[in-house]
């Protein structure tokens, strides 16, 4: 099971490390290995959240996620995305950006750093909305009940998540502008960039998440109608409609997953520049890490881990909330990538431990009841 699920990841790891040695010797090998570990540690919460969405898809769309999705994640976000950032921020063509990445790595890093406020604002707002929508929803299973019960009551207020997210964005942009003004106003224009990028992140979440939710609800309605029809022994042909709707629902959930992965990858891409300016080594290291995140997502789905450890999804969403805050803070202040990675790992480990304790308690209660 492990070899079947992680086989491609192991193969890509071997190829990536060999390519690193051929490209830049053993020093390059070490850098790629470090980048791979960095990406996995920063994106473990991504795998848990992805698994919660992927388990709703059929085998075909899970396979699409592992093939087409990997191409988007590895080549799109880890290789093309940094180049696009530089091309847009420096107002140059993509080919010139690639040439710059290969010939003037310090300038390339500087251009990506200059674009960081807009990246962090977009990704931060997208992830913040995921977190807020999760904690404001009334769930049967609650991890931190003392916190989640009152938040679920507040969640009955319409559009509360969007309002809070916009307030956070305005405060972030105003803080950025105020600090820039105190330093001579050199970066006041970037405060506007933060505001616009944050709003675009919010809009993206609403469009992709809204479409995904809409078609998912439609799918459930069709399945219920089909089930009723079967019970009444009426062949109305609704099964065909249900299959077509399932395709649309799965497509938009797939799209949602890709945008989610893109938002999660922001911190990994930016953090990679703290280790190397070499775009080739960056693509190799982050690409290997992205493969493991994909495989881990499928493993969690096929093992039913989220069903067995019910608080894991909670821990992952709290890690998302922490990452959203960290991204917004990094607009003005630098935060070490080790801290970013550890926050997510600690929250997920805590939720896993809580799940194990819950399972033991339920098992004990069941044994006592039988006795």
C-alpha positions in Angstrom: 0.0 0.0 0.0 2.8 2.4 1.0 4.9 1.6 -2.1 1.9 1.8 -4.4 0.9 5.2 -3.0 4.4 6.7 -2.6 6.1 4.9 -5.5 6.2 7.9 -7.8 7.4 10.1 -5.0 10.3 7.8 -4.3 11.2 7.6 -8.0 11.0 11.4 -8.4 13.1 11.9 -5.3 15.8 9.6 -6.7 15.8 11.3 -10.1 15.7 14.8 -8.5 18.7 14.1 -6.3 20.7 12.6 -9.1 19.9 15.6 -11.3 21.0 17.9 -8.4 24.4 16.1 -8.2 24.9 16.3 -12.0 23.9 20.0 -12.0 25.8 21.3 -9.0 27.6 18.5 -7.2 27.0 17.4 -3.6 26.3 20.9 -2.4 23.4 21.1 -4.7 22.3 17.6 -3.5 22.2 19.0 0.1 20.2 22.1 -0.9 17.6 20.0 -2.8 17.2 17.6 0.1 16.7 20.5 2.6 14.2 22.2 0.2 12.3 18.9 -0.1 12.0 18.6 3.7 11.0 22.3 4.0 8.2 21.9 1.5 6.9 18.7 3.2 6.9 20.2 6.7 5.2 23.4 5.5 2.6 21.6 3.5 1.6 18.7 5.8 -1.5 20.6 6.8 -2.3 21.0 3.1 -2.3 17.2 2.7 -4.8 16.8 5.5 -7.2 19.4 4.2 -6.8 18.1 0.6 -7.7 14.6 1.9 -10.9 15.9 3.3 -11.9 17.2 -0.1 -10.4 14.4 -2.2 -12.3 11.6 -0.4 -15.5 13.1 -1.9 -14.2 12.4 -5.4 -14.3 9.1 -7.3 -11.2 7.1 -8.3 -11.0 8.9 -11.7 -10.7 12.4 -10.2 -8.3 11.1 -7.6 -6.1 9.9 -10.5 -6.5 13.3 -12.2 -5.3 15.0 -9.0 -2.2 12.8 -8.9 -1.4 13.3 -12.6 -2.6 16.7 -14.0 -2.6 18.1 -10.5 1.0 17.2 -10.0 2.0 18.9 -13.2 0.2 22.0 -12.1 1.7 21.9 -8.6 5.3 21.0 -9.5 5.8 22.8 -12.8 3.2 25.5 -12.4 3.6 26.7 -8.8 7.2 25.6 -8.1 8.8 26.5 -11.4 6.6 28.8 -13.5 5.1 30.8 -10.6 8.4 32.4 -9.4 9.2 33.3 -13.0 5.7 34.9 -13.5 6.2 36.9 -10.3 9.4 38.4 -11.6 8.0 39.0 -15.1 5.0 40.9 -13.7 6.9 42.9 -11.0 9.8 43.8 -13.2 7.5 44.4 -16.3 9.6 42.1 -18.4 8.8 39.1 -20.6 8.8 35.5 -19.3 11.9 34.5 -21.4 13.8 37.5 -20.0 12.7 36.5 -16.5 14.1 33.0 -17.0 17.3 34.5 -18.4 17.5 36.7 -15.3 17.0 33.7 -13.0 19.8 31.8 -14.6 22.3 34.7 -15.0 21.6 37.2 -12.2 20.3 35.3 -9.3 20.6 38.1 -6.8 18.5 40.5 -8.9 16.0 37.6 -9.4 15.7 37.1 -5.6 15.3 40.9 -5.1 12.4 41.1 -7.6 10.6 38.1 -5.9 11.2 39.8 -2.5 9.6 43.0 -3.9 6.6 41.0 -5.0 6.2 39.3 -1.6 3.6 41.8 -0.2 1.1 41.1 -2.9 1.7 37.3 -2.8 1.3 37.2 1.0 -1.8 39.3 0.9 -3.5 37.1 -1.8 -2.5 33.8 -0.2 -3.1 35.0 3.4 -6.7 36.1 2.6 -7.5 32.9 0.7 -6.3 30.8 3.6 -7.9 33.0 6.2 -11.3 32.5 4.6 -10.9 28.7 4.7 -10.1 28.9 8.4 -12.9 31.3 9.2 -15.5 29.3 7.3 -14.4 26.2 9.1 -14.5 27.5 12.7 -17.8 29.4 12.2 -19.6 26.2 11.0 -21.5 24.2 13.6 -20.0 20.7 13.6 -21.1 17.5 15.4 -17.6 16.8 16.4 -15.7 19.6 18.2 -12.1 19.5 19.1 -11.6 22.6 21.3 -15.3 22.7 22.4 -14.8 25.7 24.7 -13.8 27.8 21.7 -15.7 26.1 18.9 -19.2 26.2 20.5 -19.4 30.0 20.9 -17.8 30.5 17.4 -20.4 28.2 15.9 -23.1 30.4 17.4 -21.5 33.5 15.9 -21.3 31.7 12.6 -25.0 32.0 12.2 -24.5 35.7 11.3 -24.5 35.9 7.5 -21.2 36.9 5.8 -19.3 37.1 9.1 -16.3 35.4 7.7 -16.0 37.8 4.8 -16.5 40.8 7.1 -13.8 39.7 9.5 -11.4 38.9 6.6 -11.9 42.4 5.1 -11.3 44.0 8.5 -8.1 42.1 8.9 -7.0 43.1 5.4 -7.7 46.8 6.0 -5.8 46.7 9.3 -2.9 45.0 7.6 -2.8 47.4 4.7 -3.1 50.5 7.0 -0.3 49.2 9.2 1.9 48.6 6.2 1.1 52.1 4.9 1.7 53.7 8.4 5.1 52.1 8.8 6.1 52.9 5.3 5.1 56.6 5.9 7.3 56.7 9.0 10.2 55.6 6.8 9.7 58.3 4.3 6.7 56.9 2.4 8.8 54.9 -0.1 6.4 52.0 0.1 3.0 53.6 0.4 2.0 52.3 -3.1 2.6 48.8 -1.8 -0.1 49.3 0.8 -2.5 49.7 -2.1 -1.0 46.6 -3.7 -1.6 44.7 -0.5 -5.3 45.8 -0.4 -6.0 44.9 -4.0 -4.2 41.6 -3.8 -6.0 40.7 -0.6 -9.4 41.5 -2.2 -8.5 39.4 -5.2 -7.6 36.5 -2.8 -11.0 36.9 -1.2 -12.8 37.0 -4.6 -10.9 33.9 -5.8 -12.0 32.0 -2.7 -15.6 33.0 -3.0 -15.8 32.2 -6.8 -14.0 28.8 -6.6 -15.3 27.8 -3.2 -18.8 28.9 -4.2 -18.9 27.0 -7.5 -17.5 23.9 -5.8 -20.1 24.1 -3.0 -22.9 24.7 -5.5 -22.2 21.7 -7.7 -21.5 19.5 -4.6 -25.0 20.4 -3.3 -26.5 19.8 -6.7 -24.8 16.4 -6.8 -26.3 15.5 -3.4 -29.7 16.5 -4.5 -29.4 14.4 -7.7 -28.3 11.4 -5.7 -31.2 11.8 -3.2 -33.6 12.0 -6.1 -32.1 9.0 -7.8 -32.3 7.0 -4.6 -36.0 7.8 -4.1 -36.6 6.9 -7.7 -34.9 3.5 -7.3 -37.0 2.8 -4.2 -40.2 3.5 -6.1 -38.9 1.3 -8.9 -39.3 4.1 -11.5 -36.7 4.3 -14.2 -36.6 8.0 -14.9 -33.0 8.2 -16.3 -31.8 10.4 -13.4 -28.8 8.2 -13.0 -27.3 9.8 -16.2 -27.9 13.3 -14.8 -26.3 12.4 -11.6 -23.2 11.2 -13.3 -22.9 14.4 -15.4 -23.4 16.5 -12.3 -20.7 14.5 -10.5 -18.3 15.5 -13.2 -19.0 19.2 -12.8 -18.8 18.9 -9.0 -15.5 17.0 -9.1 -14.1 19.5 -11.6 -14.8 22.5 -9.4 -13.5 20.7 -6.3 -10.4 19.8 -8.3 -10.1 23.5 -9.2 -10.6 24.5 -5.6 -7.8 22.0 -4.6 -5.4 23.5 -7.1 -6.0 27.1 -5.8 -5.7 25.8 -2.3 -2.4 24.2 -3.1 -1.2 27.4 -4.8 -2.0 29.4 -1.6 -0.1 26.8 0.5 2.9 26.8 -1.8 3.4 30.6 -1.4 5.3 30.2 1.8 7.4 27.3 0.5 8.4 29.3 -2.7 9.2 32.4 -0.7 11.0 30.5 2.0 13.1 28.7 -0.6 14.8 31.9 -1.4 16.3 31.9 2.1 18.1 28.8 1.2 19.0 29.3 -2.5 18.6 31.7 -5.4 19.1 29.0 -8.0 15.8 28.4 -9.8 16.8 24.9 -10.9 17.6 23.7 -7.4 14.4 25.4 -6.2 12.3 23.6 -8.7 13.9 20.2 -7.9 13.6 20.6 -4.1 10.1 22.0 -4.0 8.9 19.6 -6.8 10.0 16.6 -4.8 8.2 18.0 -1.7 5.1 18.6 -3.7 5.0 15.0 -4.9 5.1 13.7 -1.3 2.3 16.1 -0.3 0.2 14.6 -3.2 1.0 11.0 -2.2 0.3 11.7 1.5 -3.1 13.2 0.5 -4.1 10.0 -1.3 -2.7 7.8 1.5 -4.9 9.6 4.1 -8.0 9.1 1.9 -7.4 5.4 1.1 -6.5 4.5 4.7 -9.5 6.4 6.0 -7.3 8.2 8.4 -9.6 11.2 8.7 -12.4 9.0 9.7 -10.3 7.2 12.4 -8.7 10.4 13.7 -11.5 12.8 13.7 -9.6 15.9 15.1 -7.0 15.8 12.3 -9.1 18.0 10.1 -9.6 20.5 12.9 -5.8 20.7 13.6 -5.1 21.2 9.9 -7.6 24.1 9.7 -6.1 25.7 12.8 -2.7 25.4 11.1 -4.2 27.1 8.0 -5.4 30.0 10.3 -1.9 30.3 11.8 -0.3 30.2 8.3 -2.7 32.9 7.1 -1.7 35.2 10.0 2.0 34.4 9.4 1.7 35.3 5.7 0.0 38.6 6.5 2.7 39.4 9.2 5.5 38.7 6.7 4.3 41.6 4.6 6.2 43.8 7.0 8.2 41.5 9.2 10.4 38.5 8.4 9.5 35.2 10.1 11.8 32.2 10.1 10.5 29.3 7.9 11.3 26.9 10.8 8.7 28.6 12.9 6.2 28.5 10.1 6.7 24.8 9.6 6.7 24.0 13.3 3.4 25.7 14.0 1.6 23.5 11.5 3.3 20.3 12.7 2.6 21.0 16.4 -1.1 21.8 15.8 -1.6 18.6 13.7 0.4 16.5 16.1 -1.8 17.8 19.0 -5.0 17.1 17.1 -3.7 13.6 16.3 -2.9 12.9 20.0 -6.3 14.2 20.9 -7.9 11.9 18.4 -6.0 8.9 19.8 -7.2 9.7 23.4 -10.8 10.1 22.1 -10.6 6.7 20.4 -9.2 5.0 23.6 -11.9 6.7 25.7 -14.7 5.5 23.4 -13.2 2.0 23.3 -13.1 1.9 27.1 -16.7 3.2 27.3 -17.8 0.5 24.8 -16.0 -2.3 26.8 -17.6 -1.0 30.0 -21.1 -1.0 28.5 -20.7 -4.5 27.2 -19.6 -5.7 30.6 
